[in-house]
């Protein structure tokens, strides 16, 4: 099968021919139909996430068709369409797994990071961590739901029930969570890179009530802010934008160092928290919610061999919505 292989941070992805993997215990062999490109993939290939398996097939927003089932795999049948997310497996036994926090399991394994992912024609995945995909979405439209959608949804939950939500970094996750927030009758205040007029226009097109540069202050005090951009300097900026008792959610897996800031902008019971991974409960809830909103994803497709080009465009901020690879 054709696959794009990550070997070293200072080398481009390499197109290779690999054997088709075999489905093991509780696993599905999946023909990949679409795999979205996530900022986390950038952090992996740039070496900012040093625990990555090498060599590695990246990609963790996978839509595909089951072509074979391994021993004990009975949740899905051959021919079913499934989604494969970032969370690939957990131990199921630790205190985190037993208390509804499987996203924090110390033994967790992750698709496209510690497990081979979807930048390939085939992949294998644990059936217990795969999702059924709502009808009405094409393969390419559904792919961004598997991480941009799920992490955005978990971040929105962590932000609380406030009405006015700021979003810093208007990319794939932001364009999905904005639609969910509007469905919940909330207001979105979008913050983009200074000078990125296209991102601001995209945000207002999706229903943001205000869009400005990340260096600007919003016209009102926010109830919460979600930071998708991997820029630590945005944390103090967001703290200054939220009201007393407000929450700042850091939604990325990697962020540059947060600079020191005066205690006064944290005081009055403001909170800073992070989002780590996702749970299967998040996935089931979001996959039920998405068609009710209905969430519509905007995608730009690339052939598998152009995975490196898609990553470069994502790094430069030249993707509106989500990039999706089609093998």
C-alpha positions, 0 to 999 in steps of 0.5 A: 500500500502507498503511505507517507512516512515520517522518519526525522523532523528535519526531513520531509515525509517520504512516499513509500510502499508498505505491506497492508497491515493485518487486523489483530485482536479487537482490530479492524482493517480499514481502507482509508477514504479520507484523512484530515490534516491536523495541527498536531501532525505539524507538531509531530513532524516538527519534532515538538512532540518527542514521544512519536513512534519512528518511522511513523505513518501520521494522521488521526482524523480518519474516515474509512471502510472496514475491509476485515475484522480481527478476532473478537472484533464484532462491533462493526461489519465488513463494509461499514464506514467508521471514523478513527480518532486520536485516542487509539487505546487505553489500559481500561484499568487505571484510576483515570480509566475507571473515573471517566478520565480515560483521556488521561490514561498513562498507558494511552496510545494515540493514532498517528503518534504512537500508532500508525495512522491514516496518511496511507491507503490502509490502517488498523484500529481498535474497534472499541475506539472507533466511531460510527459516522453520521449519514449525510457527510461525505468522507472528506466532510466527515474527516475533520469531525474526528479531531477538529470537531471532537477537541473543539467540542471538549474545549467548549464544554470546558469553557463552561456555560457562558454566552460570550466565547472568544476563540483565538486561532481561527482554523479547523477546530474553530470553524466547527466549534463556532457552529456548535456555539451558535446552535447553543445560542452563544456569541463568538468573538474571533481572534486571528493573526494580525493582518489575516483578513481572510480568517476574520472574514471566514469567522464572520461568515460563520456567524461570529459577532465580532472578529479582530486581531489577536492583539486586540481587545474585544468590545465586551468582557468575555465569559470564556476564551478558547485558545487553539493557536499554539502561542503561549503569549495569547494566555495573558491576552485572553485573561485580560479579555475574560470577565471575573470568574471567566475561564481560559481554555488552552486547547492544543497538545503543544504550546510555546512557553507562557510568559510571566504575567501579573497576578491581577489578571488571574485574580477574581477567580479567573481560571486557566485550564488545558484540554488533553485528548478526548474520551469516547463519551465525547465522541459519541456525544459529538457525533450525535450532535453534529448532524443536529446543528448541523455542522458543515465542514469546509475542506480543501482536499489534497492527494495523499502524495501531497501531504507535505504540501498540505502541512506547509500550507497549514503551517503558513495559515493558508488553509481555510477550514480543514485540509483533507488527504484523499488516498 
